[in-house]
Amino acid sequence: HRISMCKIRFEGIPIDALEKMLTCPEIRSQWDTETKDIQDVEIIDEDTKIVYWVEKLPGPITNRDVLLHSKVKRSPGEIVVVYKNATHPKFPPKSNPIRANIMLSSLFLRQDKDDPNTSHFALIQQFDLKGFIPKSIVDIVAESSVLDITPKLQKFYKTTYMKA
C-alpha cells in the first residue's frame, strides 16, 4: 500500500476551527457526507482519545470502520494529530462493516504566517481497507477522497460553523 500525502490551503479558516471541524465527531458528522458514523469511544485526557469511525464506500462495496487512538500535540500556530489502530471491548471488529487497518495517519495543521485566518493542512496516510478491493483502487481513492473534503469544509465553515 502506497503512502499518500495531500496538502491543502484553507483560506479564511483559522487553525483552531479547522482542527475542530476535522476531529470533533459532532461537528464532522455535519459536513462529511462520506462518514456514516463517528464517535468518541473513550476520552483518555484532553489530547488523547479513542475514536470509532465508519466510512461509506460507493456502490456494492461493504463499508469500512476503524477504531483509532488519536493523540493531539499543540504548539503556537501548529497542531499535529497522530492516529494509530486501537482496540476497545465495546467495539470489536465485525464482518460488516469490515475493519480497516491504519498503518500511518497524521494530520498537520499550520496557521499561515501572514494571515491568522488561513490554515495549511497536510495529511499523510497509509491504510489497508481489507476485503477484495485491489490495492491500486485503494490508493487512487485515498488520494482523491482527501481533495473532496476541501469544498465541503469551506462551505460548512462559511454557512454553518461561523454562525454557531
C-alpha positions in Angstrom: 0.0 0.0 0.0 1.3 3.3 -1.1 1.8 6.2 1.4 -0.4 9.1 0.2 0.1 12.7 1.1 -2.1 15.7 0.5 -1.5 19.4 1.2 -4.4 21.9 1.1 -4.6 25.7 2.0 -7.8 26.7 3.6 -8.2 30.4 3.1 -10.4 32.1 5.7 -10.4 29.2 8.1 -8.4 29.7 11.3 -6.4 26.7 12.6 -8.5 26.1 15.7 -11.7 26.0 13.7 -10.1 23.7 11.2 -9.0 21.3 13.9 -12.5 21.2 15.5 -14.2 20.6 12.1 -11.8 17.7 11.3 -11.5 16.0 14.7 -14.8 16.7 16.7 -17.3 13.9 15.9 -20.4 16.2 16.4 -19.0 18.8 14.0 -17.5 16.4 11.4 -20.8 14.5 11.1 -22.5 17.7 10.0 -20.3 18.2 6.8 -18.6 14.9 6.0 -21.1 13.0 3.9 -18.8 10.0 3.5 -18.8 9.4 7.2 -21.6 7.1 8.2 -20.8 7.2 12.0 -18.1 8.8 14.1 -18.0 8.9 17.8 -15.6 9.3 20.7 -15.4 5.9 22.4 -13.2 6.9 25.3 -11.6 10.3 26.3 -8.2 9.4 27.9 -7.1 13.0 28.5 -7.5 16.5 26.9 -5.4 15.5 23.9 -5.9 11.7 23.7 -9.0 9.7 22.8 -10.2 6.5 21.1 -12.5 7.3 18.1 -14.8 4.9 16.2 -15.3 5.8 12.6 -17.4 4.2 9.8 -16.8 5.3 6.3 -19.4 4.9 3.5 -17.9 3.3 0.4 -19.5 3.5 -3.1 -21.9 1.1 -4.7 -22.0 -2.5 -3.5 -18.7 -2.2 -1.6 -19.0 -3.0 2.1 -18.5 0.0 4.4 -15.3 0.1 6.4 -14.7 1.0 10.0 -11.7 1.9 12.1 -11.0 2.3 15.7 -8.3 4.9 16.2 -6.1 6.1 19.1 -5.9 9.8 18.5 -3.2 12.0 20.1 -3.0 15.8 19.6 0.1 17.9 20.0 -0.3 21.6 20.0 2.3 24.3 19.7 1.9 28.0 18.8 0.5 28.1 15.2 0.7 24.3 14.8 -1.4 21.3 15.6 -0.4 17.7 14.9 -2.8 14.8 15.2 -1.4 11.3 15.1 -3.7 8.3 14.6 -3.0 4.6 15.1 -5.1 1.5 15.4 -6.8 0.9 18.7 -8.8 -1.8 20.3 -11.7 -1.4 22.7 -14.1 -4.0 24.2 -17.2 -2.0 23.2 -16.1 -2.0 19.5 -14.8 -5.4 18.4 -14.3 -6.0 14.7 -17.3 -7.2 12.8 -17.9 -8.6 9.3 -20.0 -5.6 8.3 -18.5 -3.0 8.3 -15.1 -4.5 7.6 -12.3 -3.2 10.0 -9.7 -1.4 8.0 -6.1 -1.3 9.1 -4.4 2.1 9.6 -0.7 1.8 9.2 0.0 5.5 9.2 -2.2 8.5 9.6 -1.2 12.0 10.7 -2.8 15.5 10.2 -0.5 18.5 10.2 -2.2 21.9 10.6 -0.3 25.2 10.5 -1.5 28.7 10.7 -0.5 30.9 7.8 2.4 33.1 8.7 0.8 36.2 7.0 -2.9 35.5 7.6 -4.1 34.1 11.0 -7.5 33.3 9.4 -5.9 30.9 6.9 -4.6 27.4 7.6 -2.4 24.9 5.9 -3.4 21.2 6.1 -1.3 18.2 5.3 -2.3 14.6 5.6 0.0 11.6 5.4 -1.7 8.2 5.4 -1.3 4.6 4.6 -4.0 2.0 5.2 -5.4 -1.3 4.1 -9.1 -1.4 3.6 -9.1 -5.2 3.7 -11.5 -7.3 1.7 -11.3 -7.7 -2.0 -10.6 -4.2 -3.2 -7.5 -4.0 -5.4 -4.7 -2.1 -3.8 -4.4 0.2 -6.9 -8.0 1.3 -6.4 -7.5 1.9 -2.7 -4.5 4.1 -3.5 -6.5 6.2 -6.0 -9.5 6.6 -3.7 -7.2 7.6 -0.8 -5.7 10.5 -2.7 -9.0 11.7 -4.3 -11.1 11.5 -1.1 -8.9 14.0 0.8 -9.3 16.5 -2.0 -13.0 16.0 -2.0 -13.3 17.4 1.6 -12.0 20.9 0.6 -15.1 22.4 -0.8 -17.3 20.7 1.8 -15.2 22.1 4.7 -15.1 25.6 3.2 -18.9 25.7 2.6 -19.6 24.3 6.0 -17.3 26.9 7.7 -19.0 29.8 5.9 -22.6 28.7 6.1 -22.8 26.9 9.5 -19.7 27.0 11.7 -19.1 30.7 11.6 -22.8 31.3 12.6 -22.7 29.0 15.6 
